[in-house]
Amino acid sequence: MITKRTVGEVFSSVSRKYDFFLNLITFRRIEHWQRDLLSMLSPEGNRLDVGTGTGEVLLKSQNKGMRVGMDLSLEMLKLAKSKCKVCKFVVADAENMPFKDSSFGSITLSLVYRHLLDRKAFLREAYRILEKHGQIAMLDINRFSLTPILIFLMKYPLKPLGLLLFGREKWDFFIHSLENSLSIEEVKKEFEEEGFEVLEVQKRLFGLVYLILSRKR
Ligand SMILES: C[S@@+](CC[C@H](N)C(=O)[O-])C[C@H]1O[C@@H](n2cnc3c(N)ncnc32)[C@H](O)[C@@H]1O
């Protein structure tokens, strides 16, 4: 079973190679997508980057208030702190945030939503800590037509190789995060059910990646 401890440990174990790997598999497009994501937001107010990882989104952020990053993985946050000295970082869970009501003008999430184990709990927390009309900008990978085939291959024919190369915990985690990838329509529905209004959707890489801007009603 995937737990938050598993999530934190998996990301801690890959923290040193994470930036290199992400740049490699996205052909460095991730840099542009993250800048595009930030440009969707109003620059006013404090900003929280949920699942900040190595802090790349916060580093690029030019909002006027505080820049705060949270993550389950201390190892990822150590790297983030070394890049952005003025940013604040906290080891915390997106589903139970240690912040006061209405304390942020905006929230960013880059490649995080599908890793959350209880997305409803996150959305409720996001609603609570955002100011009136506060915004959420998120970037993630679309659920596409080949996703079920890929999941089948990983669960059966590729499993022995996967277990040998990565071990059971990481292999199960890779499958779980693929199973949890959502279509744009599914994301919209979840946000709207928790009191957010979806304002804008942009697609990148032939629709494989999406950027979604929403606002607290
Ligand atoms: C794929 S990485 C994305 C890192 C960074 N946002 C980026 O775009 O490169 C996902 C991050 O989300 C964090 N994460 C997953 N679930 C979380 C949760 N419930 N609360 C806080 N962070 C979480 C992981 O520890 C990991 O650092």
The ligand as a Tripos MOL2 file, in Angstrom:
@<TRIPOS>MOLECULE
LIG
   27    29     1     0     0
SMALL
NO_CHARGES

@<TRIPOS>ATOM
      1 C1          7.0990   15.0390   -8.9060 C.3       1 LIG1
      2 S1          7.6170   15.9690   -7.5110 S.3       1 LIG1
      3 C2          7.3430   17.6360   -8.0790 C.3       1 LIG1
      4 C3          8.3410   18.6160   -7.4810 C.3       1 LIG1
      5 C4          8.2430   20.0310   -8.0370 C.3       1 LIG1
      6 N1          6.9660   20.6250   -7.7460 N.3       1 LIG1
      7 C5          8.5270   20.0610   -9.5170 C.2       1 LIG1
      8 O1          7.7040   20.5440  -10.3010 O.co2     1 LIG1
      9 O2          9.6070   19.6040   -9.9050 O.co2     1 LIG1
     10 C6          6.2590   15.7410   -6.3830 C.3       1 LIG1
     11 C7          6.5740   16.3300   -5.0000 C.3       1 LIG1
     12 O3          5.3650   16.3600   -4.2380 O.3       1 LIG1
     13 C8          5.6620   15.9900   -2.9120 C.3       1 LIG1
     14 N2          4.4330   15.5120   -2.2690 N.ar      1 LIG1
     15 C9          3.6820   14.4360   -2.5970 C.ar      1 LIG1
     16 N3          2.6290   14.3030   -1.7800 N.ar      1 LIG1
     17 C10         2.6920   15.3460   -0.9070 C.ar      1 LIG1
     18 C11         1.8870   15.7680    0.1840 C.ar      1 LIG1
     19 N4          0.7850   15.0910    0.5630 N.pl3     1 LIG1
     20 N5          2.2530   16.8850    0.8520 N.ar      1 LIG1
     21 C12         3.3680   17.5790    0.5000 C.ar      1 LIG1
     22 N6          4.1720   17.2220   -0.5220 N.ar      1 LIG1
     23 C13         3.8490   16.1210   -1.2210 C.ar      1 LIG1
     24 C14         6.7580   14.9280   -3.0570 C.3       1 LIG1
     25 O4          7.4970   14.7310   -1.8800 O.3       1 LIG1
     26 C15         7.5880   15.5070   -4.2080 C.3       1 LIG1
     27 O5          8.6440   16.3140   -3.7680 O.3       1 LIG1
@<TRIPOS>BOND
     1     1     2 1
     2     2     3 1
     3     2    10 1
     4     3     4 1
     5     4     5 1
     6     5     6 1
     7     5     7 1
     8     7     8 2
     9     7     9 1
    10    10    11 1
    11    11    12 1
    12    11    26 1
    13    12    13 1
    14    13    14 1
    15    13    24 1
    16    14    15 ar
    17    14    23 ar
    18    15    16 ar
    19    16    17 ar
    20    17    18 ar
    21    17    23 ar
    22    18    19 1
    23    18    20 ar
    24    20    21 ar
    25    21    22 ar
    26    22    23 ar
    27    24    25 1
    28    24    26 1
    29    26    27 1
@<TRIPOS>SUBSTRUCTURE
     1 LIG1         1 GROUP 0 **** ****
